[in-house]
Amino acid sequence: MEKNRLVFSVSELNRHIKATLEPAYADIWVEGEISNLRIPQSGHCYMTLKDGGGQIRAVMFKGQQRMLRFVPEDGLKVICRGRISVYEPRGEYQIILASMEPRGVGELQLAFEQLKKKLGDEGLFDERRKKPLPFLPAKIAVITSPTGAAVRDIIKVLHRRFPGCGITVVPVKVQGDEAPDEITTALAVANEHNLGEVIILGRGGGSIEDLWAFNDEKVARAVFASDIPVVSAVGHEIDFTITDFVADLRAPTPSAAAEIVVKEKKELKKQTRQLDSRLKVLLSQSLERSRMQVKHLAASLQSPVRKLNDYQLRYDDLHAELLQNIAAGIRQRRERVETAQKIVLAHSPQQAVAVAGEKLHLLTKALKKGLYANLTSKAALLKTLAGRLNALSPLQVLERGYSITRQVPSREVVKDAAQLRQGSAVCITFHKGDALCRVENITTREH
């Protein structure tokens, strides 16, 4: 064993590695692709960062993860800042992440696209779920910053287009960490207290960071849940936020939102005067047509007494015509009955019955004659056939001296002497009587 050899225990070695690595890599930047991402109930985010040549385990604790604008996901390439940490009990090291940003695309832009896809998949942008704006709202709720140019522009346009319309400004912060909660609360208050028939939600232009409160998921869901129609008026015409997609209507600017929400009073009065004039013309034309119709009907009316006389004459004519028709109808029916009686008498059923009876008598007589002749013919034929059958009867053959020999006990008729054996028992039938015999000798002959 070598002398002066330095030997570490496992714990000492791990402690030495920890003391060496952690100070040397206390603040580092790492670029890689997220894989094996998992977020348990604790809320901490565990993952592996990898590239083409290797990988390293990493963790971002819940507190740091809340600061992210986007949601980490597998396959996303990121640039992370953190420190190396060694876990002595297992001798493993990993990166404790303090911040993370997507590589190749801005963090806010990625977060915007992720939230837009999520809410779109849930149907929050569905056009069929958007509410129509009232034609002429009596009161309007404006949710925006009380000190910004947007609120001044909105109020100015509203008063110019329709002086006297009710305006309720609900002051909120429109940027910063507190803005989403204030906007969400303002939407709930406007609905609870019915502050307006329509809500204008907006602010002036700015960078994507300035407008980010209107890309917050809580704000988007509060806009969607509003029973009062919401007009989104955030930034300039080229700016788009999540609230623009969720709102019932998007206005390119706050001033445009005010123009959309209320009609111009002067224009409405002008249209009203035009409609009033047209209505008067139409009413006048309708009255003139009705007057002409009444005049025409009055001219076509006749005196009731004169009409009654006409109806009386018409009644007398119809009554006389009816009596004539009744009499003519009776005559026609009487003539039809008399004609029918003559036809019936000419074709009396008694005569038909007599003729049929005579025919029946003749047919019966002919039938009996035919049956007798047929029976006589059949009897003669039967007698002839019986004579022939009797001539062929085996009894007649026996009467001429022939006999029938049968084997005992099978009763089989013996046609050939070869069927018998010496000593076999046979039964011989004669014309009168039978005889049981035993074969003593057999003689065969060829035909």
DOGUTOR-364764 format. One line per field, with one value per residue (C-alpha): residue number from 1; residue in one letter; z, y, x. Coordinates in pm, 1 decimal. Layout:
# DOGUTOR-364764
resi	(NUM:...)
resn	(a:...)
z	(Z:...)
y	(Y:...)
x	(X:...)
This chain:
# DOGUTOR-364764
resi	(1:2:3:4:5:6:7:8:9:10:11:12:13:14:15:16:17:18:19:20:21:22:23:24:25:26:27:28:29:30:31:32:33:34:35:36:37:38:39:40:41:42:43:44:45:46:47:48:49:50:51:52:53:54:55:56:57:58:59:60:61:62:63:64:65:66:67:68:69:70:71:72:73:74:75:76:77:78:79:80:81:82:83:84:85:86:87:88:89:90:91:92:93:94:95:96:97:98:99:100:101:102:103:104:105:106:107:108:109:110:111:112:113:114:115:116:117:118:119:120:121:122:123:124:125:126:127:128:129:130:131:132:133:134:135:136:137:138:139:140:141:142:143:144:145:146:147:148:149:150:151:152:153:154:155:156:157:158:159:160:161:162:163:164:165:166:167:168:169:170:171:172:173:174:175:176:177:178:179:180:181:182:183:184:185:186:187:188:189:190:191:192:193:194:195:196:197:198:199:200:201:202:203:204:205:206:207:208:209:210:211:212:213:214:215:216:217:218:219:220:221:222:223:224:225:226:227:228:229:230:231:232:233:234:235:236:237:238:239:240:241:242:243:244:245:246:247:248:249:250:251:252:253:254:255:256:257:258:259:260:261:262:263:264:265:266:267:268:269:270:271:272:273:274:275:276:277:278:279:280:281:282:283:284:285:286:287:288:289:290:291:292:293:294:295:296:297:298:299:300:301:302:303:304:305:306:307:308:309:310:311:312:313:314:315:316:317:318:319:320:321:322:323:324:325:326:327:328:329:330:331:332:333:334:335:336:337:338:339:340:341:342:343:344:345:346:347:348:349:350:351:352:353:354:355:356:357:358:359:360:361:362:363:364:365:366:367:368:369:370:371:372:373:374:375:376:377:378:379:380:381:382:383:384:385:386:387:388:389:390:391:392:393:394:395:396:397:398:399:400:401:402:403:404:405:406:407:408:409:410:411:412:413:414:415:416:417:418:419:420:421:422:423:424:425:426:427:428:429:430:431:432:433:434:435:436:437:438:439:440:441:442:443:444:445:446:447)
resn	(m:e:k:n:r:l:v:f:s:v:s:e:l:n:r:h:i:k:a:t:l:e:p:a:y:a:d:i:w:v:e:g:e:i:s:n:l:r:i:p:q:s:g:h:c:y:m:t:l:k:d:g:g:g:q:i:r:a:v:m:f:k:g:q:q:r:m:l:r:f:v:p:e:d:g:l:k:v:i:c:r:g:r:i:s:v:y:e:p:r:g:e:y:q:i:i:l:a:s:m:e:p:r:g:v:g:e:l:q:l:a:f:e:q:l:k:k:k:l:g:d:e:g:l:f:d:e:r:r:k:k:p:l:p:f:l:p:a:k:i:a:v:i:t:s:p:t:g:a:a:v:r:d:i:i:k:v:l:h:r:r:f:p:g:c:g:i:t:v:v:p:v:k:v:q:g:d:e:a:p:d:e:i:t:t:a:l:a:v:a:n:e:h:n:l:g:e:v:i:i:l:g:r:g:g:g:s:i:e:d:l:w:a:f:n:d:e:k:v:a:r:a:v:f:a:s:d:i:p:v:v:s:a:v:g:h:e:i:d:f:t:i:t:d:f:v:a:d:l:r:a:p:t:p:s:a:a:a:e:i:v:v:k:e:k:k:e:l:k:k:q:t:r:q:l:d:s:r:l:k:v:l:l:s:q:s:l:e:r:s:r:m:q:v:k:h:l:a:a:s:l:q:s:p:v:r:k:l:n:d:y:q:l:r:y:d:d:l:h:a:e:l:l:q:n:i:a:a:g:i:r:q:r:r:e:r:v:e:t:a:q:k:i:v:l:a:h:s:p:q:q:a:v:a:v:a:g:e:k:l:h:l:l:t:k:a:l:k:k:g:l:y:a:n:l:t:s:k:a:a:l:l:k:t:l:a:g:r:l:n:a:l:s:p:l:q:v:l:e:r:g:y:s:i:t:r:q:v:p:s:r:e:v:v:k:d:a:a:q:l:r:q:g:s:a:v:c:i:t:f:h:k:g:d:a:l:c:r:v:e:n:i:t:t:r:e:h)
z	(0.0:-109.0:162.3:165.5:-66.7:-38.5:-6.2:-7.0:125.6:-110.7:100.3:112.7:-263.1:-327.8:-82.6:-256.3:-599.6:-466.8:-321.5:-651.7:-902.2:-738.2:-691.9:-1038.2:-1208.3:-985.2:-1273.9:-1619.7:-1942.3:-2113.7:-2449.5:-2522.5:-2608.0:-2337.0:-2299.8:-2031.7:-1891.7:-1584.2:-1336.6:-1024.4:-768.8:-602.3:-905.3:-959.0:-1319.5:-1382.6:-1725.4:-1924.1:-2144.1:-2439.7:-2766.3:-3026.4:-2799.9:-2447.9:-2185.7:-1833.3:-1578.7:-1476.2:-1239.5:-1214.6:-884.1:-861.7:-766.5:-1074.4:-1303.2:-1216.4:-1372.9:-1713.4:-1972.4:-2172.1:-2084.2:-2116.2:-2332.3:-2475.8:-2795.5:-2723.4:-2767.6:-2485.9:-2340.1:-1960.1:-1681.9:-1358.8:-1138.3:-1095.8:-788.0:-661.8:-466.7:-238.5:-128.7:-489.0:-631.5:-904.7:-1037.4:-1215.3:-1310.0:-1085.0:-1336.4:-1250.1:-1588.0:-1930.0:-2269.4:-2598.9:-2862.4:-3199.0:-3090.7:-2825.5:-2492.2:-2511.2:-2869.9:-2780.7:-2479.1:-2700.9:-2956.2:-2687.1:-2513.7:-2845.2:-2946.4:-2605.0:-2591.7:-2957.6:-2902.2:-2612.2:-2838.5:-2680.3:-3026.5:-3179.2:-3376.2:-3287.8:-2918.3:-2972.1:-2856.8:-3078.7:-2974.0:-2876.7:-3147.4:-2930.1:-2574.6:-2309.1:-2095.6:-2175.3:-1940.9:-2028.6:-1861.3:-1909.7:-1742.0:-1608.5:-1701.4:-2049.6:-2384.0:-2470.8:-2216.9:-2332.7:-2696.0:-2614.7:-2411.3:-2672.4:-2957.8:-2757.3:-2663.0:-3019.0:-3176.5:-2920.3:-2656.1:-2333.2:-2350.8:-2012.1:-1966.2:-1666.0:-1650.3:-1446.7:-1373.9:-1394.3:-1455.2:-1814.8:-1782.5:-1515.7:-1292.3:-1118.6:-1439.8:-1518.6:-1173.8:-1187.1:-1535.4:-1435.5:-1126.3:-1329.0:-1576.0:-1289.1:-1124.5:-1453.3:-1497.1:-1133.9:-1114.8:-1478.5:-1540.7:-1911.9:-2200.3:-2367.9:-2237.9:-2411.2:-2288.5:-2412.2:-2392.8:-2624.9:-2826.8:-2701.8:-2724.7:-2675.4:-2317.0:-2262.0:-2399.3:-2221.1:-1960.7:-2246.2:-2332.4:-1982.9:-1958.1:-1662.1:-1857.4:-2164.2:-1964.2:-1785.7:-2123.2:-2247.7:-1931.2:-1951.7:-1999.8:-2134.1:-2488.6:-2483.2:-2750.3:-2741.9:-2832.1:-2746.9:-2909.8:-3274.3:-3576.7:-3629.7:-3266.5:-3182.9:-2834.0:-2698.6:-2584.6:-2949.0:-3036.9:-2731.6:-2732.1:-2907.6:-3139.7:-3206.0:-3278.5:-3439.7:-3192.3:-2882.8:-3089.0:-3346.4:-3064.5:-2958.4:-3318.2:-3344.7:-3013.3:-3071.2:-3384.8:-3464.2:-3322.0:-3610.2:-3863.2:-3669.9:-3660.5:-4033.5:-4100.0:-3870.1:-4060.1:-4390.1:-4262.4:-4120.4:-4456.2:-4640.0:-4391.2:-4443.8:-4820.2:-4790.5:-4552.2:-4786.9:-5081.9:-4879.8:-4772.5:-5130.5:-5252.3:-4973.8:-5059.5:-5423.4:-5328.0:-5101.7:-5378.4:-5625.3:-5385.4:-5305.6:-5675.5:-5722.4:-5433.1:-5517.0:-5317.2:-5071.5:-5170.8:-5535.4:-5452.9:-5248.9:-5540.2:-5768.8:-5522.6:-5492.2:-5868.9:-5882.6:-5604.6:-5791.4:-6107.1:-5921.2:-5733.9:-6056.6:-6221.8:-5921.3:-5937.2:-6309.2:-6251.7:-5971.5:-6190.5:-6483.3:-6254.8:-6120.4:-6476.4:-6581.4:-6281.0:-6336.0:-6699.6:-6593.0:-6343.9:-6605.5:-6854.9:-6590.3:-6509.5:-6873.3:-6898.7:-6582.0:-6702.1:-7040.6:-6866.8:-6597.9:-6375.9:-6376.2:-6748.3:-6702.4:-6417.0:-6631.2:-6920.7:-6682.4:-6524.2:-6863.5:-6948.4:-6611.7:-6674.8:-7015.9:-6882.2:-6591.7:-6828.3:-7057.6:-6761.7:-6633.1:-6981.9:-7017.6:-6672.3:-6748.5:-7079.9:-6916.5:-6632.5:-6882.6:-7085.4:-6777.1:-6644.8:-6974.2:-6971.9:-6610.2:-6694.1:-6983.5:-6771.0:-6488.6:-6732.9:-6856.2:-6501.3:-6399.0:-6695.2:-6571.6:-6206.5:-6051.7:-5909.8:-6265.4:-6334.7:-6021.5:-6130.6:-6449.0:-6242.7:-6168.7:-5817.7:-5635.6:-5433.6:-5150.4:-4924.3:-4551.8:-4347.6:-4580.2:-4802.9:-5104.5:-5432.6:-5583.8:-5952.0:-5994.3:-5845.3:-5775.1:-5496.4:-5295.8:-5097.0:-5020.2:-4701.1:-4735.7:-4628.3:-4888.8:-4894.3:-5212.6:-5282.4:-5505.0:-5641.3:-5327.9:-5023.1:-4930.8:-4861.6:-4648.4:-4811.4:-4774.6:-5074.0:-5130.6:-5467.4:-5689.3:-6069.1:-6267.3:-6642.3:-6888.1:-7085.1)
y	(0.0:336.1:580.4:937.4:830.2:1063.6:858.5:1025.3:878.1:903.2:1176.6:1368.5:1344.2:1465.2:1749.2:1839.8:1835.0:2051.6:2301.2:2311.1:2322.7:2547.8:2854.4:2808.5:2792.1:3018.9:3226.3:3066.8:3079.2:2753.2:2696.6:2373.6:2197.4:2109.6:1740.3:1513.7:1813.8:1747.5:1976.0:1791.4:1929.1:2125.2:2355.4:2316.3:2257.8:1961.8:1904.3:1795.9:2039.4:1868.1:1928.8:1701.2:1597.7:1572.0:1661.3:1800.3:1796.7:2126.9:2256.4:2588.0:2640.2:2765.9:3121.3:3173.5:2995.1:3245.1:3517.6:3347.3:3496.6:3172.6:2806.7:2572.5:2267.0:1973.1:2049.3:2421.5:2562.1:2802.5:3007.7:2973.9:3147.2:2965.0:2799.6:2451.9:2263.2:1932.0:1696.7:1519.0:1216.6:1089.8:1254.6:1422.9:1774.7:1989.0:2349.0:2557.0:2792.9:3154.9:3271.6:3133.0:3281.8:3113.3:3103.1:3260.6:3419.6:3676.1:3555.8:3776.5:3679.1:3310.7:3361.7:3552.6:3269.2:3000.6:3180.3:3262.9:2896.3:2781.5:3021.1:2968.1:2592.6:2656.4:2858.1:3201.9:3356.4:3197.6:3458.6:3288.5:3372.0:3742.6:3981.7:4260.2:4623.2:4829.1:5068.0:5379.7:5313.5:5554.0:5497.3:5378.3:5235.8:5316.8:5102.6:5264.9:5480.0:5802.3:6003.7:5872.2:6032.0:5745.2:5842.4:6204.0:6098.7:5867.0:6126.0:6396.7:6181.9:6065.2:6421.3:6541.0:6266.3:6249.8:6524.0:6423.5:6048.6:5894.8:5808.1:5622.7:5598.1:5304.4:5394.0:5115.7:5073.8:4967.5:4840.3:4684.3:4380.4:4517.8:4604.2:4258.6:4227.6:4583.7:4536.2:4205.3:4365.2:4663.7:4432.8:4249.1:4578.7:4716.6:4404.4:4381.1:4745.9:4772.3:5075.1:5079.4:4915.4:4870.7:4868.6:5027.8:4862.8:5021.0:5228.4:5415.1:5264.7:5127.8:4842.5:4481.1:4508.5:4817.2:4638.9:4310.6:4351.3:4300.7:3968.6:3831.3:3514.9:3648.0:3959.8:3756.5:3530.3:3828.6:3990.6:3664.8:3628.3:3983.6:4000.6:4354.4:4376.4:4472.1:4675.8:4627.2:4945.4:4875.3:5058.1:5152.5:4984.2:4758.1:4640.9:4317.1:4176.5:3874.4:4095.8:4198.4:3837.3:3770.3:4099.7:4128.1:4388.8:4520.9:4889.2:4994.1:5285.0:5422.9:5711.9:5464.6:5268.3:5580.4:5637.0:5276.7:5272.7:5581.8:5722.4:6089.3:6286.9:6537.8:6254.8:6076.6:6398.0:6442.6:6085.9:6136.4:6447.0:6264.6:5970.0:6204.6:6381.7:6052.5:5920.9:6226.9:6180.8:5813.1:5889.1:6156.4:5917.5:5644.0:5879.3:5994.0:5633.9:5553.1:5861.1:5756.1:5404.7:5533.4:5760.3:5471.9:5243.8:5512.3:5557.7:5185.0:5152.3:5132.7:5215.8:4935.2:4953.1:4914.1:4621.8:4463.1:4491.0:4325.6:4039.6:4001.6:3968.4:3726.6:3523.3:3499.5:3382.3:3118.9:2996.7:2950.7:2777.9:2547.4:2441.0:2365.6:2161.9:1963.8:1880.3:1781.2:1564.6:1383.8:1312.3:1176.6:943.3:819.1:736.3:550.2:339.8:247.7:148.0:-65.7:-241.7:-333.1:-471.3:-677.8:-820.5:-905.1:-1098.2:-1273.8:-1509.3:-1770.4:-1835.6:-1856.5:-2105.3:-2324.2:-2332.2:-2413.2:-2693.9:-2854.2:-2836.6:-2997.0:-3284.7:-3360.9:-3343.6:-3576.9:-3829.4:-3817.8:-3855.0:-4165.7:-4321.1:-4248.7:-4387.7:-4712.7:-4760.2:-4690.1:-4938.4:-5208.1:-5158.8:-5167.0:-5485.2:-5668.4:-5560.2:-5672.5:-6014.8:-6057.6:-5956.0:-6188.8:-6479.8:-6399.1:-6363.2:-6693.4:-6866.8:-6741.3:-6833.1:-7085.9:-7265.0:-7351.0:-7483.3:-7702.5:-7831.8:-7963.8:-8187.6:-7954.9:-7882.5:-7621.0:-7724.2:-7496.6:-7533.6:-7583.4:-7370.2:-7071.0:-7135.2:-7041.4:-7181.9:-7445.0:-7371.6:-7574.2:-7908.9:-7758.2:-7556.5:-7879.6:-8103.0:-8470.3:-8500.9:-8150.6:-8108.6:-7972.1:-7891.0:-7984.5:-7803.8:-7985.5:-7871.7:-8009.4:-8033.5:-8025.5:-8293.6:-8266.0:-8475.2:-8537.1:-8544.6:-8885.0:-8836.5:-8529.8:-8546.6:-8233.4:-8180.2:-7915.3:-7726.4)
x	(0.0:141.7:227.1:90.8:-196.8:-501.4:-819.4:-1165.5:-1480.4:-1778.5:-1934.5:-1607.5:-1564.7:-1918.5:-1865.4:-1539.1:-1707.2:-1990.5:-1746.2:-1557.9:-1843.5:-2099.8:-1875.8:-1724.5:-2068.6:-2271.9:-2409.2:-2414.9:-2617.5:-2714.0:-2884.7:-3069.2:-3395.1:-3650.6:-3736.5:-3889.0:-4077.8:-4291.6:-4464.6:-4590.2:-4838.1:-4560.5:-4557.2:-4181.3:-4076.2:-3842.2:-3686.2:-3382.2:-3189.9:-3024.7:-2845.5:-2688.7:-2399.9:-2534.9:-2794.1:-2821.3:-3100.3:-3257.0:-3522.3:-3706.0:-3879.0:-4236.7:-4142.6:-3924.4:-4169.0:-4443.4:-4230.5:-4239.7:-4472.0:-4491.1:-4547.3:-4243.5:-4309.6:-4116.1:-3925.8:-3897.4:-3545.5:-3459.9:-3177.2:-3162.7:-2976.6:-2896.6:-2641.7:-2497.3:-2612.5:-2471.8:-2697.5:-2450.9:-2659.8:-2677.9:-2367.9:-2578.1:-2564.1:-2819.2:-2891.3:-3114.3:-3281.6:-3351.5:-3483.3:-3570.8:-3646.6:-3736.5:-3466.8:-3547.5:-3879.5:-3959.6:-4091.1:-4399.3:-4475.1:-4454.5:-4679.4:-4925.3:-4941.2:-4976.4:-5264.7:-5433.3:-5430.5:-5554.1:-5848.4:-5928.9:-5949.8:-6190.1:-6421.4:-6371.3:-6326.5:-6637.4:-6834.1:-7162.8:-7108.8:-7052.1:-7327.2:-7466.6:-7417.1:-7723.2:-7846.3:-7832.0:-7706.1:-7830.8:-7520.1:-7169.5:-6902.7:-6541.3:-6272.5:-5933.0:-5669.6:-5824.0:-5513.0:-5434.5:-5509.2:-5744.2:-6010.4:-6003.9:-6040.0:-6330.1:-6520.7:-6456.1:-6589.7:-6892.5:-6992.3:-6938.1:-7144.2:-7423.2:-7420.6:-7585.6:-7524.1:-7433.3:-7066.4:-6920.4:-6540.8:-6410.3:-6045.1:-5785.7:-5416.4:-5359.1:-5002.4:-4785.3:-4827.3:-5138.6:-5323.1:-5479.4:-5639.9:-5775.5:-5920.7:-6079.6:-6235.8:-6360.6:-6539.3:-6706.8:-6816.0:-6954.1:-7167.8:-7276.6:-7391.7:-7504.4:-7284.5:-7355.9:-7539.2:-7200.3:-6841.7:-6542.2:-6221.8:-5902.5:-5591.1:-5356.3:-5077.1:-4746.0:-4502.5:-4606.8:-4484.8:-4704.5:-5010.3:-4943.7:-5220.1:-5468.9:-5301.2:-5361.2:-5572.1:-5776.5:-5869.1:-5964.2:-6194.2:-6351.7:-6429.4:-6581.9:-6793.2:-6933.4:-7310.4:-7267.9:-7124.7:-6755.2:-6575.2:-6196.9:-6005.2:-5642.0:-5351.1:-5334.0:-5490.1:-5185.8:-5183.9:-5363.7:-5424.7:-5607.0:-5898.2:-5947.8:-6030.5:-6248.7:-6443.9:-6779.3:-6627.0:-6276.4:-6218.1:-5887.6:-5845.1:-6021.0:-6163.1:-6297.4:-6461.0:-6654.3:-6767.1:-6885.1:-7072.8:-7292.2:-7448.8:-7400.4:-7691.0:-7700.3:-7709.0:-7983.1:-8189.1:-8136.9:-8246.2:-8544.3:-8652.9:-8616.0:-8815.6:-9078.8:-9116.4:-9137.3:-9392.0:-9609.9:-9594.4:-9682.6:-9969.8:-10102.7:-10084.9:-10254.6:-10534.7:-10590.9:-10612.7:-10859.9:-11066.2:-11086.7:-11187.3:-11464.7:-11590.3:-11591.8:-11776.7:-12031.5:-12105.6:-12156.2:-12401.9:-12779.4:-13090.7:-13182.1:-13551.9:-13461.6:-13239.6:-13519.6:-13764.0:-13512.7:-13469.6:-13851.3:-13891.5:-13607.6:-13770.8:-14102.5:-13926.3:-13730.8:-14043.1:-14239.4:-13945.1:-13912.3:-14280.0:-14246.7:-13937.7:-14103.9:-14406.6:-14185.4:-13976.3:-14283.1:-14409.5:-14073.7:-14052.7:-14413.9:-14332.3:-14017.8:-14218.7:-14480.7:-14210.7:-14041.4:-14370.7:-14420.5:-14069.9:-14116.6:-14448.8:-14296.0:-14023.2:-14230.3:-14021.0:-14302.8:-14254.5:-13877.9:-13927.4:-14155.8:-13908.4:-13624.2:-13831.5:-13893.7:-13524.0:-13442.3:-13686.8:-13536.1:-13180.2:-13268.4:-13419.4:-13118.1:-12883.5:-13061.0:-13050.1:-12684.9:-12602.7:-12792.5:-12612.3:-12276.3:-12344.6:-12451.7:-12133.9:-11913.4:-12084.3:-12023.5:-11658.8:-11619.7:-11765.7:-11520.8:-11221.1:-11330.1:-11342.7:-10993.2:-10863.8:-11021.4:-10855.6:-10518.7:-10588.0:-10345.9:-10651.0:-10759.3:-10409.6:-10425.0:-10766.9:-10600.6:-10364.8:-10074.9:-9940.5:-9726.7:-9423.5:-9289.3:-8991.1:-9054.7:-9052.0:-8974.6:-9275.5:-9061.4:-9198.3:-8966.7:-8905.6:-8585.5:-8486.3:-8147.2:-8312.1:-8366.6:-8140.5:-8187.0:-8388.5:-8540.2:-8902.5:-9145.2:-9519.5:-9710.8:-10038.5:-10295.1:-10629.7:-10775.7:-10552.8:-10179.4:-9915.6:-9596.6:-9318.2:-8944.4:-8709.3:-8551.9:-8387.3:-8311.9:-8288.7:-8197.2:-8218.7:-8114.5:-8379.2)
